[in-house]
Amino acid sequence: MKKNAKDYVSIAQQFFTAYDAHDVDGMLALCADGALGRYAPYGRESVVPIRGGIDVIWRAFPNAVPNFRVKVIELIPAEGNTVVIQAEMSGPIPAEVPGVAKKGQDVHIPHCYILRFDADGKITRLDAYWDHTVLNSIQASAV
């Protein structure tokens, strides 16, 4: 059965509810076989499979920031089979970052996701954009 914009928005909400719960298997269940993803701050050519690629990041992230949260701000149905999501990722910073945050301080990083779906309502493509300044600062402070 062909899905409509409301279906795609509902599936996107399910995806981010699973993300907030750190339920990677639940997230993957909403992705098509062969789905691709790109985390834009890692480079324009950083398109990788979701399974065996981005899911590795999803599984590792709770270890790096055990209490991270995902808050959906807005889900915007776009043309065709696309939903744009404004979200906020937050959690305690694992290390002191001078001028940015103290160790353990909650940091909130705005994100924008673009999800594309197939006719069965499975995510076929995920593109994510965010302000990488905080993460770059954390990495630099660890050196």
N, C-alpha and C positions, 0 to 999 in steps of 0.2 A: 504494500500500500504506500502510495506516495505521501510524503510528509509535507507539512506546510510550515510557515514561519513560526506559529505558536508551538508546534512540535519541536522545532529546532531550539527555540528559546528554553523550553522545558528540559530538553536533553542537556543543553549547556548548563542550566542550573544544577542538574543532577551531577554533572561532571565536576563543577566547582564545590558542591556539597561533599563529594567524595574526596576532592583535593584537600579541603579543610579538615576532613577526618583522617587524613594521611592514608586513605584507602586506595593505594595504587592499583590493585586488582580491579576495584570498582571503576576507576578511571579508564583502565585498559578495556574493560568490558564495553565501554561506550565508543571505542575506537575501532575503525574498520581494519581488517588485515591489510597490511601494506601502508597504513597511514603514515604520513610524514609530518615532521615538525621542524620549526626553526625558532631559536631564541636569538632574536636580532642583535642584541649586544655582543654576541659571539661571532658576528660577521654575516655579511649578506649571503655568503655561500655556505652557511652552516646548516643546510637542510639535511636532516638525518631521519632514519626510521624512528617512529615513536617506540615501538617494541625493540629493545636491544640498543636504544640510543637515548632518547629523552627520558624514558622510564627509569633509566639508571640514575639520572639526576633526581627524579621524583622520589626514588627509594632512599637516596643518600641524604636528601635535604632534611628530613626529620632528625637524623643523627647530628647534623651540623647545627641545627636550630630546633631543638626538641619541641618547643612550644610555639612553633610558627602557626600563624592563622591565615586563612584566606577569606576575605570579605568581598562579596560581590557588591559593587556600587550601582551598576547599571548593566542591563542586558539589552542590546539594541539589535532588533532584526534588521538585516541589511538585504540587499537585492538577492533574489534566488535562494540559495541554500546556505547563506552566510549569516553568522551572528557575531557582533562585536561586543566584547565584554570589557567594562572598566572594573578593575578589581584592585584591592589593596592587600599586599602581602605584609605581614608583620610578625614580629617576634623579637626575643631578646638577642642582642648582639653578643657573640661568643668571645669577643676580645675588645679591649680598649681601643678606640679609634679617636685620637686627639682631634678635637674640633668637630667631631661628628656624633659620637656617642660613647658613653661609659660602658664598660663590660656589664652585661646583663640588662642594659636599658633597652626597652622596646623601641624598635625602629619600624616605621611604616613606609613602604615603598610602593608607589602607584604603578600599576601594570595595565597594559592594554593587550587583549587577546583577540585574535581573529580566528574563528572556527568555521570550517567548511564541512558540510555533511553530504553523504550520498543519499540516494532516494530511500534507503532503509533507515535513515536517521543515525547512521554511524559517522563519527568524526573521521574525515579523510585527510584533513590538513589543520595544523595548529601553528599559528604564528604568534609569538609573544614579544612585546616591547616593554621596556622599563628603563627607569633612570638608574644607570649602573654606577653612579657616583659613590654611593654608600658601599657597595660591594668592592669597588676598586680601592676605597679607603681602608677597608678591613684587610684586604690582601696586602696592601702596601705596609700596613702597620705590623703585619706578621713577619716581615722581612727583617 
